[in-house]
Amino acid sequence: MSENSQFRFGAATGVGSMPGGDAREAVKTVTGTFEDFPFLPELPARGPGADMIGRTAGMLVELYARVEPSGWRLGDRPGRDTKRARSWLRQDLDALEEFTQGYAGQLKIQVVGPWTLAANLELRGGEAALSDPGACRDLAASLAEGLRLQLAEAQRRVPGAQLVLQLDEPSLTAVLRGQVKTASGYRTHRAPDRQIVEATLRDLVAVHAGGPVVVHSCAPDVPFALLRRAGAAAVSFDFSLLTERDDEVIGEAVEGGTRLLAGVVPSAEGPLSDPAGSVMGVRTLWRRLGLSPGLLAEAVTLTPACGLAGASPGYARAALAHCARAARSLADNPE
């Protein structure tokens, strides 16, 4: 087993985003549902600066971004968009602190990873930072410093928490395949060297050396092996997008001690199956891989398939509660 097996994860948690704009209500829902693995909710419905890119851009050190019609663009100084992002993050942390008094356990904090950030943040000329290797390096270094500050602030506010850092990388596969479009939309940016991609992720993982790092992507073809080599203790993904060609890499990940945060509950509004039905695919995968059913609780955490920002508040609450019930079903009857 790898050194990642030293980390223990809760049985269920959320991905990150929630509907609505009430931070206190979102945190109350999350902490009430996941007593041993809550997370800091993100509320993109509030507008620019609360979205995943703007929120993380607000954490950068000595780099600033503003909203343009085409998206978030790096600028020379902090403007109102940066200030708004930082203000909302403080409000979210205030709410988290209020509802976690005396809490001792795992607490997940989500930020956008360096490659998704590079694919979605524009340089001054309008092209993505991904187009410039130097800009990618600067962005990753700024993000690393911002992460240190963010983790320290979260730890100060919830001193009993064992922090889990989640790097959101939904654009990573497109970056690796050279599929990120240029500003014109007629070409795509060249794929960076995979060793550079891996090394950059490893540097960001090292920022949280004292705790586990999860890398999340709800896109198809998550590069499990690359993420494991970069030091990720866990990989979060949409379980419905797995195919049998992923079996080998999933089996290697589990045997190597990598935790799977399996997105089994739909993030899109709709009827929910019974809890046992939600984990049927996980049990089937386990049998196909020839893994011990007793290993399930040690290897799998259940989540929604992706963030819940697009759902109604009622469905979001139901989906999170369903994850917790499905996890109990999986633990009680792994076979």
Secondary structure, DSSP 8 states (H G I E B T S, - for coil): --GGGG----SB---SB-SSS-HHHHHHHHHHH-SSS-B--B-GGG-TTTSHHHHHHTT-SS-EEEEETTEEEEESS--HHHHHHHHHHHHHHHHHHHHTTT--EEEEEEEE-HHHHHHHEE-TTSSBGGG-HHHHHHHHHHHHHHHHHHHHHHHHHSTTEEEEEEEE-TTHHHHHTT--B-TTSSSB-----HHHHHHHHHHHHHHTTTS-EEEEE-SSS--HHHHHHTT-SEEEEEGGG--GGGHHHHHHHHHTT-EEEEEEE-SSSS----HHHHTHHHHHHHHHHT--GGGHHHHEEEEESS--TTS-HHHHHHHHHHHHHHHHHHHH---
